[in-house]
Amino acid sequence: MQYEDHITIPTPEGVSLDLTLAGLGSRAIAGGIDLLLKAVLVGLLLIVMFALLGADGAIVIVPAIGMTMLVYDVLFETLAGGRTPGKRTSGLRVVRSSGRPVDLTASVVRNALRLLDGLPLSYLPTIVSILLTRRNQRPGDLAADTIVIRDRREIDRVRPAAPRPAGPAAGATWDVSAVPAEDLATVRAFLERRDGLAPEARTRLAAQLDGALRPRVGGADEPDPERFLEILYDAKRARG
């Protein structure tokens, strides 16, 4: 039985992204790290509650613990690119099954279910589901339409594969107004994952994106497809 696998996700632009699914082992490590951090937060919460409420605080202990664990996961997943501290350490992140970033609703759904199929049931449903589903999804992933992928590079910023000299005016004269946000997300996905692609796949995807987006960019004068995508991404983000 495979604990990890690769999936290919087609984008609206006709470009396919190859993603590596996280397996049971890496997810267990990430979950263990997060569980330790949650335990620390819960411990601090209990100290504060009993200091302020005394014995009366016992009434709300269980709801408070559940809310703390839920908020921990949701905040990190929605504000840190799908990565809790455990996922960041293990090189993982959660995304929608389309490859798009996880949103608030999906994160709440997948993590609310974790409160039921996680610690209360000794993670048995989670383990069985990850092993038996085609995309290594636990029950929360199935309900929220999310997957967990391996992503060892920092994704908060896009970096070129190798440093290239570029003047401060690179792309300043380009007209990128016709490039929609959806296409920019596809460019970012490629730039984030290109180092993990096979050389021929990387070249092919860069060329496909270049061919789809260059006609929409006025004044583009960079001949190299990857460098064109880098400049396009920076220019579009700089102009909002």
Buried (B, 14 or more C-beta within 10 A) or exposed (E): EEBBEEBEBEBEBEBBBBBBBBBBEBBBBBBEBBBEBBEEBBEEBBEEBBEEEEEEBEEEBEEBBBEBBBEBBBEBBBEBBBBBBBBBEBBBBBBBBBBBBBEEEBBBBBBBBBBEBBEEEEBEBBBEBBEEBEBBBBBBBBBBBBBBBBBEBEBEEBEEEEEEEBEEEBBEEBEBEEBEEEBBBBBBBBBBBBEBBEEEEBBBBBEBBBEBBBEBBEEBEBEEBBBBBBBBBBBBEEEE
